[in-house]
Amino acid sequence: MSEEELAEFETDVLAGFVLARASAGLVDSTIRNDTNHLELIRDWFGRLLWEMEPTDADLYFGKVLRDAKPSTRTGRAGALVVFFQFLESRHKVELHNLTGRVIECPLDEMNRPRASVEPQLRIPPSEAEIEELFAGWREELVTCRKFGPAARNYAARAGRSHPTVATSRRCSCCACGSCSPPWFS
């Protein structure tokens, strides 16, 4: 088979991949992301994707994408793994007959990038930090150009920082708590 015929076959295989992903019920944006990842890998590799070996994947994910965001690395790896699953399940015999290659995913348990699973914790500020913040805002109220919006913002944020205050019932005009806010009218 000529290089041109193999390139056409690769295009047909990629079209089949897109159709299979759509048949699986994936949204267009997910399919588009997968194909974009595959195109970027293919552009870097410079050859047909099914020719990629584990050493090529090591080089790509270990050096080329070394400083990329974890989500980029795992997105590309995931797209490549799914593409090779598609090749193995639908085109393994055909590709072996055409190229003499046994199709095998270049990513395995040793070199597959993993996303960071460390939780991002939100540590609430201490009471002293909250008091310092609101003290600064109170001082700004004296010199601010538009007192009404500044007072409203201060009152809204003050209510949110103290869970005992029923902020949903505070009024937006004077923060007195006795007026009903416009959304309760």
DOFIZA-997471 format. One record per residue: residue in one letter; residue number from 1; x, y, z of N, C-alpha, C, CB in turn. Coordinates in steps of 0.001 Angstrom, whole numbers, plus 524288, in hexadecimal, padded with zeros to 5 digits. Glycine has a CB too. Example, Ala and Ser with C-alpha at 12.3 -4.5 7.8 and 13.67 -1.06 7.14 Angstrom:
NODE/a/1/83386/7E9C6/81E78/8300C/7EE6C/81E78/83390/7F31C/81E78/82C2C/7EE87/82356
NODE/s/2/83232/7F736/81BA8/83566/7FBDC/81BE4/83264/8001E/81EBE/83704/7FDAA/8165D
***
This chain:
NODE/m/1/80354/7FB62/80000/80000/80000/80000/8037E/804D9/80000/7FC39/80001/804D0
NODE/s/2/80236/808B4/7FCC3/8055F/80D75/7FC5F/8047E/81100/80114/80418/81068/7F74F
NODE/e/3/807FC/814CC/801B1/80784/8189B/805ED/80263/81BA4/80579/80C32/81C66/805E2
NODE/e/4/80105/81CFD/800BA/7FC33/81FF6/7FFD0/7F764/81CBE/80150/7FBD7/821A8/7FA0A
NODE/e/5/7F76B/817C9/7FFF5/7F301/8145D/80154/7F2A7/813A0/8073A/7F38D/80F02/7FE9C
NODE/l/6/7F72E/81330/809D0/7F72E/812BB/80F88/7F51B/817B8/81211/7FCBB/8118B/8118D
NODE/a/7/7F67F/81C38/80FE6/7F48E/82132/811FB/7EEA4/8218F/81150/7F743/825DB/80F3F
NODE/e/8/7ECA4/81FCB/80CD3/7E6F9/81FBA/80BF8/7E457/81BF0/80FBA/7E5B2/81E38/80647
NODE/f/9/7E6D5/81769/8108A/7E4B2/813A0/81436/7E495/815E0/819BB/7E7E4/80E8F/81417
NODE/e/10/7E8AE/818C7/81B33/7E8D2/81B44/8205A/7E448/81F1C/820EA/7EE1B/81E1A/82135
NODE/t/11/7E330/82215/81CCC/7DED5/825C6/81CE5/7D9AE/822E2/81D8D/7DEBE/82915/817E0
NODE/d/12/7D90E/81E88/81AC7/7D449/81B62/81B46/7D3B8/81925/820C8/7D44E/816ED/8173F
NODE/v/13/7D80F/81767/822F9/7D7F6/8153F/8284A/7D672/81981/82C28/7DD57/812DD/829C4
NODE/l/14/7D8A5/81E31/82B8D/7D759/82284/82F10/7D199/82409/82E85/7DADD/82745/82DF1
NODE/a/15/7CF89/823EC/829B3/7C9F2/82505/828EC/7C6A1/820DF/82B9D/7C89B/82541/82306
NODE/g/16/7C849/81C03/82B54/7C57E/817D2/82E0F/7C5C1/8187E/833F2/7C7B7/81285/82C8A
NODE/f/17/7CA2C/81A5D/835DC/7CAD0/81B72/83B73/7C6F2/81F98/83D37/7D071/81D35/83CA5
NODE/v/18/7C683/823CA/83A22/7C2DF/82809/83B6A/7BD4A/825F6/83B73/7C366/82C9E/83776
NODE/l/19/7BBE6/822DD/83796/7B69A/820B0/8374B/7B585/81D04/83BE0/7B5D2/81DC6/83218
NODE/a/20/7B955/819DE/83D4C/7B8A8/81648/841BB/7B7F2/8194C/846D0/7BD5E/81293/8422F
NODE/r/21/7BAEB/81D7B/84786/7BA65/820A0/84C46/7B50B/8234D/84C76/7BECC/824BE/84C91
NODE/a/22/7B32F/8251D/847E6/7ADFA/8277B/847B2/7A9CE/82363/848CD/7AD02/82A0D/84253
NODE/s/23/7AA8C/81EA8/846DC/7A6D3/81A6A/847D7/7A6A8/818F3/84D99/7A83C/815A0/84493
NODE/a/24/7AAFA/819BE/8504B/7AB3B/8189A/855E5/7A874/81CC4/85922/7B0E8/81825/857A4
NODE/g/25/7A6AB/820F8/85681/7A3B8/824FF/85931/7A6F6/8297C/85B45/7A0D6/822A5/85D84
NODE/l/26/7ABD4/829E4/859A2/7AF13/82E33/85B75/7AD7D/83343/858CB/7B4DF/82D0C/85A76
NODE/v/27/7AE06/83785/85B91/7ACAF/83C9A/85954/7B0EB/83E3C/85578/7AC03/840C9/85DAD
NODE/d/28/7AF7A/841AE/851EE/7B313/8435C/84DCF/7B819/845AC/84FF5/7B070/8474E/84A55
NODE/s/29/7B7B7/848A3/85438/7BC6A/84B1F/8564E/7C054/8470D/85841/7BAFA/84EE1/85ABE
NODE/t/30/7BE82/842C9/85A7F/7C207/83EA3/85C4B/7C4AE/83C0A/857A9/7BF08/83A8B/85F89
NODE/i/31/7C1AD/83AF3/853A0/7C3DD/83888/84EEE/7C7CC/83C39/84C67/7BF7A/83718/84B00
NODE/r/32/7C678/8412D/84C2A/7C9F7/84515/849E3/7CF0C/8456F/84D09/7C741/84A7B/849AA
NODE/n/33/7CE9B/84558/85234/7D34F/84578/85582/7D6BB/840B6/8548B/7D1CE/845C0/85B4E
NODE/d/34/7D450/83C18/85435/7D74D/83755/8532E/7DA25/837A5/84DF8/7D3B7/83294/85340
NODE/t/35/7D755/83938/849E3/7D9D6/83983/844BC/7DE06/83DBD/84494/7D5BF/83A8D/8407F
NODE/n/36/7DD2C/84215/84744/7E13B/84621/84788/7E621/84415/84A3D/7DF2B/84AFB/84A6A
NODE/h/37/7E566/8413A/84E8B/7E9E2/83EEB/85141/7ECC4/83B2A/84DA0/7E81A/83C0B/85647
NODE/l/38/7E9D5/837EA/84AD4/7EC4E/83430/84742/7EF3D/836F6/842E0/7E836/83085/844F3
NODE/e/39/7ED03/83B1F/840D9/7EFAC/83E12/83CB5/7F4C1/8407F/83EAF/7EC10/8425D/83A8F
NODE/l/40/7F4B5/84280/84377/7F977/844CC/845AC/7FDB1/840A7/8467C/7F83D/84786/84AE0
NODE/i/41/7FC19/83C1F/84851/7FFDD/837DB/848FE/801F1/83630/843A7/7FD51/83320/84BE2
NODE/r/42/7FE70/835B9/83FE2/7FFF5/83411/83A8F/803A6/8380E/83818/7FB0D/83357/8370B
NODE/d/43/80293/83D13/838D2/80603/8411F/836B6/80B78/840C2/83910/803B5/84689/837B8
NODE/w/44/80BC8/83FD7/83E23/810E2/83F40/840A2/81396/83A4D/83EB8/8104F/83F21/8469D
NODE/f/45/810BA/835FC/83E76/812F8/830EA/83D1E/814B8/830C6/8376A/80F05/82C8E/83E28
NODE/g/46/811BB/8330E/833EC/8133C/8334E/82E77/81276/82E55/82B62/818AC/834CF/82E1E
NODE/r/47/81005/82A86/82DC8/80EE0/8258E/82B21/8096D/823DA/82CA4/812F8/8213E/82C8F
NODE/l/48/807C7/81F7B/82A88/802A6/81D5B/82BDA/80286/81BF5/831A9/8015F/8187D/8286E
NODE/l/49/7FE41/81D35/8343C/7FE08/81C6A/839E9/7FEC1/816BD/83B83/7F8E6/81E5F/83BFF
NODE/w/50/7FCE2/8130C/83853/7FD60/80D92/839DE/80305/80BA9/839A0/7F9F7/80A2D/83667
NODE/e/51/8069C/80EEA/837C2/80C29/80D8E/837CF/80ED3/80F3D/83CDE/80EEA/8100B/8332B
NODE/m/52/80C03/811FE/84034/80E42/813F5/84513/80F82/80F63/848BD/80A78/817DC/847C2
NODE/e/53/8142B/80F9B/84AE8/81611/80BA7/84E98/81642/80DFC/85416/81B8F/80999/84CF2
NODE/p/54/816BE/80ABE/85820/81729/80CD9/85D75/81BA4/810BD/85E27/817DA/8086B/86146
NODE/t/55/81FFD/80FF5/85B80/82459/813AD/85C02/822DC/81900/859BD/8294A/8118C/8593D
NODE/d/56/81FAC/818FE/8558B/81DD5/81DF3/85358/81A36/820B5/85736/81AFD/81D07/84E15
NODE/a/57/816C5/81DB0/859AC/81333/81FF1/85D89/8163E/82207/86239/80F27/81BD8/85F55
NODE/d/58/81A4E/81F29/863CC/81DA2/82103/8681C/81FFD/8264D/866CE/82204/81D0A/8694A
NODE/l/59/821F3/826CD/8620E/8245A/82BB0/86062/82056/83017/86030/826F0/82B04/85B08
NODE/y/60/81BC0/82EFA/85DFA/817C0/83304/85D68/815B0/834D5/862AE/81343/83102/85A11
NODE/f/61/813FB/8311D/865E8/811A7/83297/86AE7/815C7/833F1/86F00/80E34/82E33/86CE6
NODE/g/62/81A85/831C8/86E7A/81E98/832C1/87257/821DE/83797/87153/82212/82E30/872A0
NODE/k/63/8224B/83926/86C55/82581/83DBB/86B1D/8225D/84217/86893/829F7/83C30/86790
NODE/v/64/81F89/840CE/86478/81CAD/844D8/86191/81877/8474E/864FE/81A34/84287/85C94
NODE/l/65/8157B/8441A/867B9/81138/84616/86B05/812AD/84648/870CA/80C66/842B9/86A55
NODE/r/66/8179B/8461B/871F7/81958/845F3/87767/81733/84A76/87AA6/81F3A/845FF/8779F
NODE/d/67/81732/84F2D/87864/81582/853CA/87B54/80FD6/85551/87A37/8190E/85859/87A13
NODE/a/68/80D0E/85217/8774C/80792/85345/8761E/8043E/8525D/87AF6/80591/84FE3/87181
NODE/k/69/7FFA9/854B9/87AFD/7FC08/853F1/87F53/7FA94/84E29/87FB6/7F710/85759/87E9E
NODE/p/70/7F9A6/84C41/88472/7F817/846CC/88506/7F333/8456F/881D9/7F726/84599/88ABB
NODE/s/71/7EF91/84917/88169/7EAD6/847F6/87E70/7EC0A/84750/878A2/7E6CF/84C4E/87F3A
NODE/t/72/7EFDF/84A30/8769E/7F174/84999/87128/7F3FD/8444B/87057/7F53A/84E03/86F86
NODE/r/73/7F776/842E0/873D1/7FA28/83DD8/8735A/7F64D/8394F/873A6/7FE4E/83D4B/877A3
NODE/t/74/7F2C9/83975/8776B/7EF15/8351E/877EC/7EB15/83522/8738A/7EC4F/8355D/87D2C
NODE/g/75/7E9A6/839B9/87197/7E608/839FB/86D2A/7E85B/83788/8684E/7E486/83F9A/86C0C
NODE/r/76/7ED3B/838CA/8672F/7EFD8/8367F/8629D/7F094/830AA/8635A/7F528/83923/861A3
NODE/a/77/7F22C/82F23/86808/7F2F4/8298C/8690A/7EDCE/82693/8688B/7F551/828B2/86E84
NODE/g/78/7E9A7/828C9/86AA5/7E48F/8263B/86A57/7E2B8/825A1/864BD/7E08D/82948/86D71
NODE/a/79/7E36D/829B0/8619D/7E1DB/82969/85C1E/7E501/82542/85942/7E28C/82EC0/85970
NODE/l/80/7EA08/824F2/85A52/7ED5A/82114/857C2/7EBD1/81B8E/85957/7F317/82212/85911
NODE/v/81/7EAC1/81ABD/85E51/7E931/81592/8602E/7E40C/813E5/85DA6/7E8AA/8158F/8662E
NODE/v/82/7E03A/81761/85D8C/7DB25/81610/85B38/7DBB9/814FB/85563/7D72E/81A87/85C1F
NODE/f/83/7DEFF/81809/852B4/7DFE2/8172B/84D20/7E243/811C8/84C34/7E377/81B74/84ADD
NODE/f/84/7E60F/81048/84F68/7E86F/80B21/84EC1/7E4A4/806C4/8503A/7ED64/80AB6/8520D
NODE/q/85/7E12F/807B4/853EF/7DD1C/803DB/85510/7D9A5/8031C/8504D/7D9D0/8058C/859D1
NODE/f/86/7D85C/8076B/84DBB/7D544/80736/848ED/7D838/80431/844B5/7D3F1/80CCA/846FF
NODE/l/87/7DD3F/80567/843FA/7E05E/802A4/8400C/7E0A1/7FCD2/8412D/7E5DF/804E5/83FCE
NODE/e/88/7E18F/7FB7A/84615/7E20B/7F5F9/84784/7DCEF/7F307/846D9/7E3E7/7F57B/84D1A
NODE/s/89/7D89B/7F591/84803/7D39A/7F2C2/8479E/7D163/7F2A1/8421B/7CFA7/7F539/84B35
NODE/r/90/7D294/7F68D/83EDE/7D023/7F6D0/839B7/7D3D4/7F5D0/83521/7CDB4/7FC03/8390C
NODE/h/91/7D8E5/7F6E7/835D2/7DC6F/7F6C6/83154/7E16F/7F3A7/8323A/7DDD9/7FC37/82FD9
NODE/k/92/7E1A2/7F09F/83662/7E66F/7EDD6/837C3/7E83B/7EA2D/8335B/7E59B/7EAB6/83CCD
NODE/v/93/7E4B8/7E6EA/8317E/7E612/7E319/82D71/7E74C/7E5DC/8284B/7E195/7DF24/82CAB
NODE/e/94/7E411/7E99E/826EC/7E4D0/7EC80/82210/7EA17/7EF50/821FF/7E05E/7F06F/8214B
NODE/l/95/7EB6E/7F1E4/8264F/7F070/7F4A0/82693/7F505/7F0D2/8267F/7F0B0/7F7FE/82B7B
NODE/h/96/7F461/7EC52/828EA/7F88B/7E867/828C1/7F953/7E678/82331/7F747/7E3CB/82C6A
NODE/n/97/7F506/7E587/82064/7F571/7E3C4/81AF7/7F7D4/7E7F3/81776/7F015/7E237/818E3
NODE/l/98/7F693/7ECEE/81875/7F88C/7F12D/8152A/7FE34/7F2A5/81662/7F51D/7F5EF/815CA
NODE/t/99/7FF8C/7F2A5/81B59/804A1/7F4C1/81CF2/8084A/7F0BC/81F64/803D0/7F91C/820BB
NODE/g/100/8063B/7EC55/82105/8096D/7E873/823B3/80A47/7E9C0/8296F/80E9F/7E7EF/82101
NODE/r/101/807D1/7EDDF/82B53/80868/7EF91/830C5/803F0/7ED6E/83419/80894/7F59C/8311F
NODE/v/102/80543/7EBE9/838D0/8014B/7EA85/83CA8/80020/7EF84/83FAD/80329/7E5E9/84069
NODE/i/103/7FB33/7F11E/83F95/7F9AC/7F605/8421A/7F9A3/7F557/847FA/7F445/7F7D7/8402D
NODE/e/104/7FC73/7F8DE/84A93/7FC9E/7F8DE/85042/7FD44/7FE7D/85214/80121/7F554/8525D
NODE/c/105/7FA47/7FFF2/855FE/7FA7C/80546/857FF/7FFE2/80670/85A43/7F63B/80621/85C2B
NODE/p/106/8022C/80AE2/858CF/8075C/80C39/85AD6/8074D/80DF2/8608F/809B6/8107E/8578D
NODE/l/107/802B9/80EEF/8629E/80248/8105A/86828/800A5/80B94/86B44/7FE50/814E4/868F7
NODE/d/108/80361/80AA9/86F81/80211/80659/872F5/80223/8085C/87892/805ED/801AE/8723C
NODE/e/109/801E9/804EC/87C40/801C6/8068A/881BA/806CB/80947/8836C/800CF/801D8/8852F
NODE/m/110/80B02/80854/880AC/80FFB/80AB8/8822E/81089/8105D/88057/8146E/80789/8800A
NODE/n/111/80E42/811AB/87BDC/80F3A/816DE/879AA/80A51/81A20/878C8/8120E/81652/8749F
NODE/r/112/805E1/81855/87A99/8010D/81B44/879CB/800B3/81FB9/87DBB/7FC3E/817A6/87A42
NODE/p/113/80048/824A0/87BD3/7FFCA/82912/87F6D/7FAC9/828AD/882B1/7FFD6/82E42/87C5D
NODE/r/114/7FB36/82A64/88771/7F6BC/82A60/88AF4/7F5A1/82FEE/88CBE/7F7B4/826BF/88FB3
NODE/a/115/7F0AD/830F1/88D7D/7EF21/83620/88F66/7F057/83679/89536/7E933/83733/88E5A
NODE/s/116/7F137/83B31/896EB/7F20B/83C1C/89C75/7ECE6/83B22/89F4D/7F419/841C3/89D7D
NODE/v/117/7ED19/837F3/8A351/7E85D/836BC/8A63C/7E859/83953/8AB91/7E7C6/830E2/8A6D7
NODE/e/118/7EC18/83CAF/8AC7E/7EC45/83F5C/8B178/7E7D6/84350/8B1BF/7F197/8420B/8B246
NODE/p/119/7E4B0/84311/8B5D5/7E05A/846C9/8B635/7E257/84C4D/8B728/7DC98/84530/8BA94
NODE/q/120/7DFAC/84FF9/8B4E2/7E0E5/85577/8B5BC/7DD95/85749/8BA54/7DFDA/858DC/8B0B1
NODE/l/121/7E011/8581E/8BEB7/7DD42/85994/8C36E/7DC95/85F77/8C3C6/7E017/8578E/8C83E
NODE/r/122/7D7FF/86111/8C586/7D705/8668C/8C6A0/7D73D/8672B/8CC82/7D1A4/8686F/8C457
NODE/i/123/7DB1C/869EE/8CE47/7DBC2/86AC5/8D3DF/7D97B/87019/8D523/7E1A5/86A63/8D591
NODE/p/124/7D56B/8703E/8D862/7D2F4/8753F/8D98B/7D6A2/878C4/8DCA8/7CDD9/87467/8DC90
NODE/p/125/7D602/87DE2/8DBF6/7D959/8817F/8DEEC/7D7FC/8815E/8E4B7/7D8CC/8871C/8DCCE
NODE/s/126/7DBC3/882F4/8E7CE/7DAE6/88329/8ED75/7D76C/887D7/8EEC3/7E031/88383/8F075
NODE/e/127/7D56C/887F3/8F389/7D229/88C5B/8F544/7D531/8917C/8F503/7D029/88B6D/8FADF
NODE/a/128/7DA3A/89151/8F669/7DD70/89612/8F64A/7DDFD/8980A/8F0A5/7E2EE/89503/8F8B8
NODE/e/129/7DEB7/8947D/8ECEB/7DF35/89611/8E76E/7DA10/89859/8E567/7E0E0/8915F/8E408
NODE/i/130/7D5BA/8960B/8E702/7D0A1/89819/8E562/7CFCA/89D90/8E79A/7CC2E/8946C/8E728
NODE/e/131/7D114/89E32/8EC8A/7D06E/8A355/8EF06/7D3E0/8A767/8EC65/7D1B9/8A308/8F4E4
NODE/e/132/7D8AE/8A5EB/8EB09/7DC43/8A982/8E85F/7DA0E/8AB1C/8E307/7E1B6/8A6F4/8E7B6
NODE/l/133/7D7DD/8A764/8E03F/7D596/8A885/8DB23/7D112/8AC6A/8DB9E/7D3B0/8A375/8D88B
NODE/f/134/7CD7E/8AB6D/8DF36/7C8F9/8AED5/8DFB6/7CA5F/8B41C/8E21D/7C4D4/8AC31/8E2F8
NODE/a/135/7CE66/8B439/8E546/7D034/8B946/8E760/7D22B/8BCA8/8E2E6/7D499/8B87F/8EB8F
NODE/g/136/7D4FA/8BA53/8DF55/7D6CD/8BD3B/8DAC4/7D24A/8BF25/8D776/7DA69/8B9DF/8D77B
NODE/w/137/7CE57/8BBEE/8D6BF/7C9C6/8BD8E/8D3B2/7C6D4/8C1FB/8D66F/7C617/8B8E0/8D2CA
NODE/r/138/7C661/8C19F/8DB8F/7C3A4/8C5CA/8DE6D/7C672/8CAFB/8DDAC/7C341/8C475/8E453
NODE/e/139/7CBA1/8CAD7/8DDCB/7CEA2/8CFA4/8DCFC/7CDDE/8D1C1/8D776/7D475/8CEA9/8DE05
NODE/e/140/7CD6F/8CE51/8D3A5/7CC9E/8CFFE/8CE3D/7C747/8D286/8CD86/7CD2C/8CB5B/8CA87
NODE/l/141/7C362/8D0E8/8D09C/7BE27/8D31C/8D01C/7BE2C/8D903/8D114/7BA69/8D06B/8D3E9
NODE/v/142/7C1A9/8DAD4/8D472/7C1E6/8E05D/8D5C6/7C3A0/8E3A0/8D118/7C59C/8E13B/8DA5F
NODE/t/143/7C722/8E184/8CDF8/7C966/8E49D/8C9B5/7C7BD/8E2CD/8C43F/7CF41/8E473/8CA15
NODE/c/144/7C461/8DEFE/8C3E7/7C305/8DCF3/8BEB5/7BFD2/8E0F2/8BBA3/7BFF1/8D7C6/8BF34
NODE/r/145/7C013/8E086/8B67E/7BD6E/8E42D/8B30B/7B790/8E325/8B2D2/7BFC0/8E3E0/8AD99
NODE/k/146/7B5FE/8DE33/8B2D5/7B06E/8DCD4/8B29C/7AF22/8D9AE/8B779/7AF11/8D9AD/8AD82
NODE/f/147/7ACFD/8DC50/8BB57/7AC0E/8D9E0/8C05E/7A7EF/8D58B/8C014/7AA65/8DDF7/8C447
NODE/g/148/7A3C7/8D656/8BD3F/79F7E/8D28C/8BD0E/7A144/8CD20/8BB57/79B48/8D479/8B968
NODE/p/149/7A3AB/8CC9C/8B6B7/7A571/8C771/8B50E/7A99B/8C527/8B8AE/7A78F/8C7BC/8AF8C
NODE/a/150/7AD17/8C870/8BAA8/7B12A/8C687/8BE2F/7AEBC/8C473/8C339/7B523/8CAE7/8BF6B
NODE/a/151/7AAE5/8C73C/8C556/7A848/8C576/8CA23/7A552/8C065/8C92E/7A484/8C9AE/8CC2F
NODE/r/152/7A2B5/8C011/8C4BA/79FD7/8BB4F/8C367/7A390/8B6B0/8C309/79CDA/8BC00/8BE3C
NODE/n/153/7A7F7/8B75C/8C05A/7ABC2/8B31E/8BFC7/7AE0A/8B18E/8C509/7B024/8B4B9/8BC0C
NODE/y/154/7AF2F/8B575/8C84B/7B13B/8B458/8CD80/7AD4E/8B11A/8D0A2/7B284/8B977/8D068
NODE/a/155/7A86B/8B2B9/8D095/7A464/8AFF7/8D395/7A3A3/8AA6E/8D199/79F38/8B2EB/8D358
NODE/a/156/7A39E/8A9CA/8CC86/7A2E1/8A495/8CA51/7A762/8A105/8CBD4/7A25F/8A4DD/8C45A
NODE/r/157/7AC23/8A2ED/8CB77/7B0A7/89FB8/8CCCC/7B103/89ECE/8D2AF/7B5A9/8A248/8CAD1
NODE/a/158/7AF8D/8A29D/8D5B9/7AFAF/8A1F1/8DB6C/7ABEA/89DA4/8DCFE/7AE4C/8A71E/8DE45
NODE/g/159/7A76B/89D7B/8DA88/7A39B/89971/8DBC6/7A57A/8940F/8DA3D/79E82/89A96/8D91D
NODE/r/160/7A84B/893A9/8D5D9/7AA3F/88E94/8D420/7AE93/88C85/8D799/7AC2F/88EEE/8CE97
NODE/s/161/7B189/88FFD/8DA02/7B5F0/88E32/8DD2A/7B436/88C3A/8E283/7B9E0/89290/8DDD1
NODE/h/162/7AF8A/88DA0/8E42A/7AD86/88BE2/8E932/7A8B3/8888A/8E83B/7AC39/8909C/8ECD2
NODE/p/163/7A949/88354/8E88F/7A4F4/87FE4/8E72D/7A018/8809C/8EA88/7A6B1/87A62/8E789
NODE/t/164/7A097/882FD/8EF0C/79C09/883A0/8F26A/7986A/887F0/8F07A/79DC2/884CB/8F7F5
NODE/v/165/79A6A/88B4F/8ED2B/7972D/88F8E/8EB21/79418/88D8C/8E67E/79A8E/8945B/8E98F
NODE/a/166/78F1F/88E6F/8E66B/78BD4/88CA7/8E218/78C5A/8907F/8DD97/78601/88C1E/8E3D2
NODE/t/167/79028/88F92/8DA44/79140/8934B/8D60E/78CE6/8936C/8D209/7965F/891F4/8D367
NODE/s/168/78A02/88F2E/8D182/785E6/88F2E/8CD8B/78181/892EF/8CEF6/783B7/889AE/8CCD3
NODE/r/169/78120/89481/8D3E4/77CFE/89813/8D592/77EF8/89DA4/8D652/77A92/89622/8DA9A
NODE/r/170/783FD/89E9B/8D594/78614/8A3E3/8D63F/78484/8A729/8D190/78C1F/8A3D1/8D6E9
NODE/c/171/78344/8ABF7/8D28C/781CC/8AF58/8CE32/786A4/8B16C/8CB7F/77E5A/8B3E1/8D014
NODE/s/172/7860C/8B2EA/8C69B/78A83/8B4D7/8C3AD/78B03/8BAC1/8C405/78A19/8B330/8BE09
NODE/c/173/78724/8BD67/8C646/78763/8C31E/8C654/78A3A/8C52F/8CB1C/781EF/8C566/8C61D
NODE/c/174/7895F/8C2CD/8CFB3/78BD9/8C50B/8D459/78E03/8C0EA/8D813/787FA/8C86C/8D739
NODE/a/175/78D89/8BBF6/8D6D0/78FA2/8B79F/8D9EF/78D4E/8B75B/8DF63/7957B/8B817/8DA59
NODE/c/176/78893/8B977/8E002/78639/8B984/8E537/783DA/8B43E/8E6AD/78211/8BDB9/8E585
NODE/g/177/78264/8B133/8E2D9/78013/8AC24/8E3EF/77A30/8AC4D/8E456/78247/8A9FF/8E8D3
NODE/s/178/777D6/8B0F0/8E496/77224/8B131/8E512/76F77/8B214/8DFD5/7709E/8B580/8E8D5
NODE/c/179/7722B/8B464/8DC25/76FEB/8B526/8D6E7/77067/8B00E/8D3E4/772B3/8B9B8/8D3E6
NODE/s/180/76CD5/8AF2B/8D064/76D41/8AA7E/8CD15/7706B/8ABC8/8C843/767C9/8A865/8CB86
NODE/p/181/77418/8A862/8C6DB/776F8/8A94F/8C20A/77355/8A8C4/8BD58/77B9B/8A582/8C194
NODE/p/182/774C7/8AB0F/8B8E8/7714D/8AB2E/8B45E/76FC2/8A5BD/8B280/773E2/8AE1E/8AFF3
NODE/w/183/772FE/8A1CA/8B337/771AC/89C93/8B136/76DA3/899CB/8B4A7/7769D/8993C/8B0CE
NODE/f/184/76C48/89C01/8B94A/76828/899CC/8BC83/762F0/89C9D/8BBAA/769B5/89A0C/8C241
NODE/s/185/762E2/8A08D/8B863/75E1D/8A3A0/8B789/75A46/8A0A6/8B456/75F54/8A8C6/8B4E8
***
